[in-house]
Amino acid sequence: MNVLILSRSDVERLLPMAECVEVMAAALATTSRGDAVLPLRQMVWMPDRTGMIGVMPGYLGDPKSLGLKIVSIFAANHGTAYDSHQGAVMLFDTAHGTPLAVMDASSITAIRTAAVSAVATRALANDDAGDLAILGSGVQASNHLDAMSSVRTLRRVRVWSRDPAHARHFATRESRRTALAIEPVGEARAAVEGADLVCTTTAAREPVLRGEWLAPGAHINAVGACFASARELDTEAVRRSRLYVDRRESALHEAGDLLIPMREGALADSHIVAELGEVLLGRAAGRGKRDEITLFKSLGIAIEDLAAAHHVLARARQTGAGVSAPLGDLKPDSEI
């Protein structure tokens, strides 16, 4: 029995953003259709709370994908040579349970997270939205720049980071890479005011985006905070917005951007308008008015990893990418 091992460079080559956007749209629709099994993720923290591992298993019915992601999250890695998210995605055969592939999770997480934001932006943002504010300057900031460019024509880009030097470096590097004139700004408010696309991609535990800054008609993709105790948006930002999520159950257990305002008594769980997949299926309404503020709260769910990994595996088989390694020998049950 051989398992295909795919590196970060393999994943990045085999999962271009434009393709991943379509893969994510299909996976979210399949999930909201009910053709997925998706337990809440399990977390194991280090005693000092500096890092943790999360296990995210799942099954997706179309395309049939069974597997899990195991990933470490060390927030202090932001701005260092190490990704904040590191780990592996494993796929198993759905007929016999045979391990099929192990691939880098950091690259899958980075690409699919931004691709889901692109799906949300395509579905919820105004058609002419193109003034982009990015809060954060790490891996997700760069991928969200690509994701937003894939679904909207950007006419202005501003970036803010808690470390101004990081914002300046991001602007210089990404301006050169994309040929966009990216402006580093010293305050989050200066990035957000007047923007009609806002992406929060930070490791913040307290709000970096305030509702009073938001322009009418803005669309927000909030992706950085993924625990019940952390949030990037203040209560007013969430209260002012039509809120969409990747999955209701996950949001009501894990999304601090929603749960903290709920604990304050400012919101009820009915503030969630719909899952993004329900909008894609035509079962729920998206933006109703041009001047509405829409918010997509992304937690990242296992079916996104499985769908991305399934696509990568199919492309790897077509191109001969990866390294095939023996894992074990097949044996009759009587010999096990």
KASUL-V216295 format. One line per field, one symbol per residue. burial: + if it has 16 or more other C-alpha atoms within 10 Angstrom, else -. Layout:
burial: ???
This chain:
burial: --+++++--+++-++-+--++-++++++++++---+-+-++---------+++++++++++---+++++++++++--+----++++++++++------++++++++++++++++++++++++++++--++++++++++++++++++++++++-+--++++++-+-+++-+++-+-----+++++++-++++++++++++++++++--++++-+++-++++++++++++-+++++++++++++++++++-+++-+++++++++----+----++++++++++----++----++++++++++++++++++++++-++----++--------------
